[in-house]
Amino acid sequence: MITITFPDPETEKRALGFLLGRFSGRVLKSGEHLVPEAALEALADQNISFTVEGKSTYEQQIAPIRDFLPLQFNDGREVPSEWLADAVLEIIENFGAASYERKKSKDIGGIKASSFVTIW
């Protein structure tokens, strides 16, 4: 995992909305984002500015809670990426960090897990 930062809160929110559902990662209260190397190219392709801080440490990657964020409403419409980003930023504010990973091919209460992002 690579640690990156964004120049301002607006760019951070746009980036987080893009990353959720596409990559696994972690966001720290300090504003640092831990993302896989593949996410760097994807962010650049979206013209999202970021600074690479270096490789992530093991301590940065540990998470205390786990939950699910739906990517779709019950009627199949996509949840706006801005809403997903707001939810993750609120978790960070209250717990100090949040990791995210898209889960596939598993049912959770009759809904395919590809419709969810696991947050921890």
N, CA and C atoms as an extended XYZ file, in Angstrom:
360
Properties=species:S:1:pos:R:3:atomname:S:1:resname:S:1:resid:I:1 pbc="F F F"
N         0.844       -1.173        0.000 N   MET     1
C         0.000        0.000        0.000 CA  MET     1
C         0.891        1.238        0.000 C   MET     1
N         0.382        2.282       -0.647 N   ILE     2
C         1.096        3.544       -0.774 CA  ILE     2
C         0.305        4.616       -0.022 C   ILE     2
N         0.998        5.470        0.712 N   THR     3
C         0.354        6.567        1.424 CA  THR     3
C         0.351        7.806        0.542 C   THR     3
N        -0.843        8.391        0.358 N   ILE     4
C        -0.977        9.614       -0.434 CA  ILE     4
C        -1.810       10.632        0.342 C   ILE     4
N        -1.690       11.895       -0.060 N   THR     5
C        -2.518       12.964        0.496 CA  THR     5
C        -3.073       13.783       -0.660 C   THR     5
N        -4.077       14.581       -0.349 N   PHE     6
C        -4.720       15.430       -1.350 CA  PHE     6
C        -4.553       16.893       -0.956 C   PHE     6
N        -4.559       17.806       -1.938 N   PRO     7
C        -4.265       19.210       -1.649 CA  PRO     7
C        -5.331       19.946       -0.845 C   PRO     7
N        -6.577       19.449       -0.855 N   ASP     8
C        -7.649       20.148       -0.147 CA  ASP     8
C        -8.808       19.177        0.095 C   ASP     8
N        -9.721       19.536        1.015 N   PRO     9
C       -10.842       18.639        1.346 CA  PRO     9
C       -11.749       18.318        0.152 C   PRO     9
N       -11.947       19.255       -0.744 N   GLU    10
C       -12.803       19.012       -1.912 CA  GLU    10
C       -12.204       17.925       -2.813 C   GLU    10
N       -10.899       18.003       -3.054 N   THR    11
C       -10.218       16.990       -3.872 CA  THR    11
C       -10.228       15.651       -3.161 C   THR    11
N       -10.024       15.665       -1.839 N   GLU    12
C       -10.044       14.429       -1.066 CA  GLU    12
C       -11.406       13.747       -1.178 C   GLU    12
N       -12.466       14.512       -1.055 N   LYS    13
C       -13.820       13.945       -1.128 CA  LYS    13
C       -14.095       13.384       -2.518 C   LYS    13
N       -13.683       14.106       -3.563 N   ARG    14
C       -13.866       13.625       -4.934 CA  ARG    14
C       -13.096       12.317       -5.141 C   ARG    14
N       -11.860       12.278       -4.642 N   ALA    15
C       -11.028       11.079       -4.783 CA  ALA    15
C       -11.624        9.898       -4.028 C   ALA    15
N       -12.079       10.144       -2.798 N   LEU    16
C       -12.659        9.072       -2.001 CA  LEU    16
C       -13.907        8.518       -2.665 C   LEU    16
N       -14.741        9.398       -3.197 N   GLY    17
C       -15.925        8.948       -3.924 CA  GLY    17
C       -15.569        8.088       -5.124 C   GLY    17
N       -14.461        8.416       -5.794 N   PHE    18
C       -13.995        7.635       -6.935 CA  PHE    18
C       -13.425        6.286       -6.481 C   PHE    18
N       -12.616        6.298       -5.423 N   LEU    19
C       -11.934        5.077       -4.981 CA  LEU    19
C       -12.886        4.025       -4.410 C   LEU    19
N       -13.920        4.468       -3.677 N   LEU    20
C       -14.859        3.524       -3.059 CA  LEU    20
C       -15.533        2.668       -4.128 C   LEU    20
N       -15.488        1.372       -3.964 N   GLY    21
C       -16.112        0.467       -4.924 CA  GLY    21
C       -15.183        0.068       -6.051 C   GLY    21
N       -14.032        0.747       -6.166 N   ARG    22
C       -13.068        0.411       -7.214 CA  ARG    22
C       -11.795       -0.212       -6.652 C   ARG    22
N       -11.395        0.240       -5.473 N   PHE    23
C       -10.147       -0.212       -4.852 CA  PHE    23
C       -10.359       -0.437       -3.369 C   PHE    23
N        -9.479       -1.219       -2.778 N   SER    24
C        -9.415       -1.347       -1.333 CA  SER    24
C        -8.473       -0.260       -0.843 C   SER    24
N        -8.731        0.260        0.336 N   GLY    25
C        -7.857        1.297        0.864 CA  GLY    25
C        -8.202        1.633        2.287 C   GLY    25
N        -7.501        2.616        2.827 N   ARG    26
C        -7.707        3.061        4.207 CA  ARG    26
C        -7.480        4.559        4.251 C   ARG    26
N        -8.279        5.243        5.054 N   VAL    27
C        -8.147        6.684        5.224 CA  VAL    27
C        -7.904        6.960        6.703 C   VAL    27
N        -6.876        7.722        6.998 N   LEU    28
C        -6.551        8.074        8.372 CA  LEU    28
C        -7.056        9.472        8.697 C   LEU    28
N        -7.302        9.733        9.975 N   LYS    29
C        -7.798       11.033       10.404 CA  LYS    29
C        -6.840       12.153       10.006 C   LYS    29
N        -5.570       11.838        9.865 N   SER    30
C        -4.556       12.818        9.470 CA  SER    30
C        -4.741       13.298        8.030 C   SER    30
N        -5.641       12.616        7.277 N   GLY    31
C        -5.848       12.959        5.875 CA  GLY    31
C        -5.035       12.090        4.933 C   GLY    31
N        -4.243       11.185        5.488 N   GLU    32
C        -3.471       10.265        4.653 CA  GLU    32
C        -4.379        9.140        4.165 C   GLU    32
N        -4.181        8.744        2.916 N   HIS    33
C        -4.933        7.646        2.301 CA  HIS    33
C        -3.940        6.552        1.954 C   HIS    33
N        -4.259        5.320        2.314 N   LEU    34
C        -3.441        4.169        1.983 CA  LEU    34
C        -4.130        3.441        0.850 C   LEU    34
N        -3.502        3.416       -0.306 N   VAL    35
C        -4.117        2.844       -1.507 CA  VAL    35
C        -3.127        1.908       -2.203 C   VAL    35
N        -3.643        0.956       -2.994 N   PRO    36
C        -2.751        0.107       -3.781 CA  PRO    36
C        -2.137        0.924       -4.919 C   PRO    36
N        -1.002        0.478       -5.408 N   GLU    37
C        -0.314        1.208       -6.477 CA  GLU    37
C        -1.207        1.451       -7.690 C   GLU    37
N        -2.070        0.495       -8.021 N   ALA    38
C        -2.956        0.639       -9.184 CA  ALA    38
C        -3.881        1.847       -9.050 C   ALA    38
N        -4.202        2.239       -7.832 N   ALA    39
C        -5.085        3.386       -7.622 CA  ALA    39
C        -4.413        4.695       -8.039 C   ALA    39
N        -3.097        4.752       -7.984 N   LEU    40
C        -2.384        5.979       -8.351 CA  LEU    40
C        -2.640        6.343       -9.809 C   LEU    40
N        -2.517        5.372      -10.687 N   GLU    41
C        -2.765        5.616      -12.109 CA  GLU    41
C        -4.229        5.973      -12.354 C   GLU    41
N        -5.127        5.278      -11.673 N   ALA    42
C        -6.559        5.556      -11.850 CA  ALA    42
C        -6.904        6.980      -11.400 C   ALA    42
N        -6.342        7.431      -10.286 N   LEU    43
C        -6.564        8.801       -9.824 CA  LEU    43
C        -6.011        9.812      -10.823 C   LEU    43
N        -4.829        9.531      -11.331 N   ALA    44
C        -4.219       10.425      -12.332 CA  ALA    44
C        -5.079       10.479      -13.596 C   ALA    44
N        -5.620        9.340      -14.014 N   ASP    45
C        -6.491        9.308      -15.200 CA  ASP    45
C        -7.753       10.140      -15.002 C   ASP    45
N        -8.179       10.301      -13.741 N   GLN    46
C        -9.359       11.109      -13.419 CA  GLN    46
C        -8.988       12.580      -13.180 C   GLN    46
N        -7.714       12.921      -13.391 N   ASN    47
C        -7.200       14.283      -13.144 CA  ASN    47
C        -7.417       14.712      -11.694 C   ASN    47
N        -7.231       13.784      -10.782 N   ILE    48
C        -7.334       14.078       -9.348 CA  ILE    48
C        -5.916       14.246       -8.812 C   ILE    48
N        -5.623       15.428       -8.287 N   SER    49
C        -4.283       15.737       -7.768 CA  SER    49
C        -4.041       15.045       -6.433 C   SER    49
N        -2.824       14.514       -6.245 N   PHE    50
C        -2.437       13.890       -4.982 CA  PHE    50
C        -0.925       13.932       -4.860 C   PHE    50
N        -0.443       13.735       -3.646 N   THR    51
C         0.993       13.672       -3.370 CA  THR    51
C         1.305       12.311       -2.776 C   THR    51
N         2.309       11.630       -3.295 N   VAL    52
C         2.751       10.348       -2.746 CA  VAL    52
C         3.668       10.639       -1.567 C   VAL    52
N         3.300       10.100       -0.397 N   GLU    53
C         4.088       10.297        0.825 CA  GLU    53
C         5.069        9.143        1.055 C   GLU    53
N         4.800        7.983        0.447 N   GLY    54
C         5.683        6.823        0.609 CA  GLY    54
C         4.894        5.558        0.861 C   GLY    54
N         5.604        4.491        1.198 N   LYS    55
C         4.951        3.211        1.499 CA  LYS    55
C         4.285        3.277        2.871 C   LYS    55
N         3.144        2.603        2.995 N   SER    56
C         2.385        2.575        4.249 CA  SER    56
C         3.049        1.639        5.246 C   SER    56
N         2.939        1.973        6.535 N   THR    57
C         3.464        1.100        7.583 CA  THR    57
C         2.390        0.099        7.999 C   THR    57
N         2.804       -0.967        8.639 N   TYR    58
C         1.861       -1.980        9.127 CA  TYR    58
C         0.874       -1.361       10.116 C   TYR    58
N         1.362       -0.515       11.014 N   GLU    59
C         0.516        0.105       12.034 CA  GLU    59
C        -0.597        0.934       11.404 C   GLU    59
N        -0.330        1.562       10.270 N   GLN    60
C        -1.344        2.366        9.599 CA  GLN    60
C        -2.459        1.505        9.023 C   GLN    60
N        -2.197        0.226        8.804 N   GLN    61
C        -3.148       -0.636        8.121 CA  GLN    61
C        -4.074       -1.409        9.049 C   GLN    61
N        -3.942       -1.271       10.374 N   ILE    62
C        -4.769       -1.999       11.340 CA  ILE    62
C        -6.097       -1.266       11.550 C   ILE    62
N        -7.215       -2.013       11.634 N   ALA    63
C        -8.546       -1.394       11.766 CA  ALA    63
C        -9.347       -1.998       12.919 C   ALA    63
N       -10.119       -1.162       13.689 N   PRO    64
C       -10.828       -1.657       14.862 CA  PRO    64
C       -12.291       -2.093       14.671 C   PRO    64
N       -13.000       -1.660       13.624 N   ILE    65
C       -14.423       -1.988       13.449 CA  ILE    65
C       -14.676       -2.480       12.021 C   ILE    65
N       -15.823       -3.095       11.793 N   ARG    66
C       -16.179       -3.559       10.453 CA  ARG    66
C       -17.677       -3.380       10.234 C   ARG    66
N       -18.054       -2.886        9.041 N   ASP    67
C       -19.460       -2.700        8.693 CA  ASP    67
C       -19.567       -2.655        7.168 C   ASP    67
N       -20.788       -2.496        6.649 N   PHE    68
C       -21.019       -2.445        5.212 CA  PHE    68
C       -21.633       -1.114        4.811 C   PHE    68
N       -21.213       -0.591        3.662 N   LEU    69
C       -21.845        0.578        3.043 CA  LEU    69
C       -22.488        0.097        1.753 C   LEU    69
N       -23.773        0.336        1.567 N   PRO    70
C       -24.413       -0.082        0.311 CA  PRO    70
C       -23.982        0.815       -0.839 C   PRO    70
N       -23.738        0.221       -1.999 N   LEU    71
C       -23.412        0.982       -3.207 CA  LEU    71
C       -24.652        1.242       -4.045 C   LEU    71
N       -25.753        0.535       -3.693 N   GLN    72
C       -27.001        0.689       -4.438 CA  GLN    72
C       -28.168        0.763       -3.456 C   GLN    72
N       -29.203        1.513       -3.861 N   PHE    73
C       -30.452        1.519       -3.117 CA  PHE    73
C       -31.187        0.213       -3.406 C   PHE    73
N       -32.222       -0.080       -2.642 N   ASN    74
C       -32.998       -1.312       -2.846 CA  ASN    74
C       -33.586       -1.410       -4.240 C   ASN    74
N       -33.872       -0.264       -4.869 N   ASP    75
C       -34.448       -0.289       -6.214 CA  ASP    75
C       -33.392       -0.397       -7.314 C   ASP    75
N       -32.110       -0.544       -6.932 N   GLY    76
C       -31.045       -0.739       -7.909 CA  GLY    76
C       -30.295        0.523       -8.320 C   GLY    76
N       -30.824        1.703       -7.957 N   ARG    77
C       -30.111        2.942       -8.280 CA  ARG    77
C       -28.823        3.010       -7.470 C   ARG    77
N       -27.787        3.619       -8.053 N   GLU    78
C       -26.519        3.762       -7.349 CA  GLU    78
C       -26.605        4.845       -6.282 C   GLU    78
N       -25.992        4.589       -5.139 N   VAL    79
C       -25.866        5.607       -4.097 CA  VAL    79
C       -24.851        6.627       -4.608 C   VAL    79
N       -25.151        7.930       -4.535 N   PRO    80
C       -24.201        8.939       -5.017 CA  PRO    80
C       -22.846        8.809       -4.319 C   PRO    80
N       -21.768        8.881       -5.097 N   SER    81
C       -20.424        8.719       -4.543 CA  SER    81
C       -20.138        9.750       -3.457 C   SER    81
N       -20.730       10.937       -3.572 N   GLU    82
C       -20.527       11.970       -2.549 CA  GLU    82
C       -21.092       11.513       -1.198 C   GLU    82
N       -22.228       10.813       -1.204 N   TRP    83
C       -22.824       10.296        0.036 CA  TRP    83
C       -21.916        9.244        0.665 C   TRP    83
N       -21.341        8.367       -0.183 N   LEU    84
C       -20.433        7.342        0.323 CA  LEU    84
C       -19.214        7.992        0.958 C   LEU    84
N       -18.661        8.996        0.278 N   ALA    85
C       -17.494        9.707        0.801 CA  ALA    85
C       -17.836       10.384        2.130 C   ALA    85
N       -19.013       11.012        2.218 N   ASP    86
C       -19.433       11.652        3.470 CA  ASP    86
C       -19.485       10.638        4.610 C   ASP    86
N       -20.019        9.448        4.340 N   ALA    87
C       -20.125        8.409        5.374 CA  ALA    87
C       -18.749        7.989        5.866 C   ALA    87
N       -17.819        7.786        4.939 N   VAL    88
C       -16.467        7.368        5.323 CA  VAL    88
C       -15.765        8.488        6.089 C   VAL    88
N       -15.907        9.727        5.643 N   LEU    89
C       -15.280       10.851        6.343 CA  LEU    89
C       -15.836       11.000        7.757 C   LEU    89
N       -17.125       10.709        7.958 N   GLU    90
C       -17.704       10.769        9.301 CA  GLU    90
C       -17.138        9.663       10.188 C   GLU    90
N       -16.941        8.479        9.622 N   ILE    91
C       -16.323        7.382       10.380 CA  ILE    91
C       -14.910        7.781       10.796 C   ILE    91
N       -14.164        8.380        9.884 N   ILE    92
C       -12.797        8.818       10.189 CA  ILE    92
C       -12.811        9.842       11.317 C   ILE    92
N       -13.739       10.792       11.239 N   GLU    93
C       -13.834       11.837       12.262 CA  GLU    93
C       -14.087       11.236       13.642 C   GLU    93
N       -14.925       10.204       13.694 N   ASN    94
C       -15.302        9.616       14.977 CA  ASN    94
C       -14.369        8.514       15.476 C   ASN    94
N       -13.723        7.785       14.560 N   PHE    95
C       -12.907        6.641       14.957 CA  PHE    95
C       -11.431        6.773       14.609 C   PHE    95
N       -11.067        7.818       13.873 N   GLY    96
C        -9.658        8.057       13.582 CA  GLY    96
C        -9.167        7.490       12.275 C   GLY    96
N        -9.888        6.561       11.662 N   ALA    97
C        -9.462        5.962       10.393 CA  ALA    97
C       -10.601        5.117        9.844 C   ALA    97
N       -10.523        4.763        8.562 N   ALA    98
C       -11.482        3.850        7.934 CA  ALA    98
C       -10.805        3.156        6.772 C   ALA    98
N       -10.984        1.866        6.676 N   SER    99
C       -10.520        1.087        5.530 CA  SER    99
C       -11.737        0.685        4.723 C   SER    99
N       -11.543        0.404        3.428 N   TYR   100
C       -12.672        0.022        2.595 CA  TYR   100
C       -12.233       -1.023        1.582 C   TYR   100
N       -13.161       -1.925        1.263 N   GLU   101
C       -12.882       -2.991        0.304 CA  GLU   101
C       -14.190       -3.446       -0.307 C   GLU   101
N       -14.236       -3.538       -1.615 N   ARG   102
C       -15.431       -4.046       -2.285 CA  ARG   102
C       -15.441       -5.563       -2.192 C   ARG   102
N       -16.570       -6.103       -1.772 N   LYS   103
C       -16.749       -7.554       -1.674 CA  LYS   103
C       -17.572       -8.038       -2.858 C   LYS   103
N       -17.248       -9.214       -3.371 N   LYS   104
C       -17.950       -9.761       -4.538 CA  LYS   104
C       -18.485      -11.162       -4.261 C   LYS   104
N       -19.477      -11.536       -5.056 N   SER   105
C       -20.054      -12.890       -5.139 CA  SER   105
C       -20.416      -13.526       -3.802 C   SER   105
N       -21.039      -12.765       -2.926 N   LYS   106
C       -21.529      -13.298       -1.665 CA  LYS   106
C       -22.849      -12.601       -1.367 C   LYS   106
N       -23.816      -13.347       -0.865 N   ASP   107
C       -25.092      -12.744       -0.505 CA  ASP   107
C       -25.066      -12.250        0.938 C   ASP   107
N       -25.599      -11.060        1.149 N   ILE   108
C       -25.783      -10.508        2.484 CA  ILE   108
C       -27.254      -10.126        2.565 C   ILE   108
N       -28.019      -10.909        3.273 N   GLY   109
C       -29.451      -10.641        3.386 CA  GLY   109
C       -30.161      -10.660        2.043 C   GLY   109
N       -29.726      -11.535        1.126 N   GLY   110
C       -30.376      -11.662       -0.174 CA  GLY   110
C       -29.896      -10.666       -1.212 C   GLY   110
N       -28.966       -9.781       -0.841 N   ILE   111
C       -28.422       -8.795       -1.783 CA  ILE   111
C       -26.985       -9.173       -2.085 C   ILE   111
N       -26.626       -9.159       -3.349 N   LYS   112
C       -25.251       -9.493       -3.738 CA  LYS   112
C       -24.285       -8.535       -3.069 C   LYS   112
N       -23.191       -9.059       -2.535 N   ALA   113
C       -22.210       -8.239       -1.822 CA  ALA   113
C       -21.494       -7.267       -2.754 C   ALA   113
N       -21.570       -7.478       -4.060 N   SER   114
C       -20.949       -6.537       -4.972 CA  SER   114
C       -21.667       -5.192       -4.900 C   SER   114
N       -22.804       -5.160       -4.220 N   SER   115
C       -23.542       -3.928       -3.999 CA  SER   115
C       -23.109       -3.215       -2.732 C   SER   115
N       -22.064       -3.725       -2.080 N   PHE   116
C       -21.602       -3.188       -0.816 CA  PHE   116
C       -20.099       -2.923       -0.845 C   PHE   116
N       -19.676       -2.004        0.019 N   VAL   117
C       -18.260       -1.823        0.337 CA  VAL   117
C       -18.142       -2.158        1.806 C   VAL   117
N       -17.199       -3.028        2.164 N   THR   118
C       -16.951       -3.323        3.570 CA  THR   118
C       -16.101       -2.201        4.131 C   THR   118
N       -16.509       -1.668        5.274 N   ILE   119
C       -15.781       -0.588        5.949 CA  ILE   119
C       -15.275       -1.140        7.273 C   ILE   119
N       -14.010       -0.889        7.561 N   TRP   120
C       -13.470       -1.259        8.875 CA  TRP   120
C       -12.380       -0.323        9.267 C   TRP   120
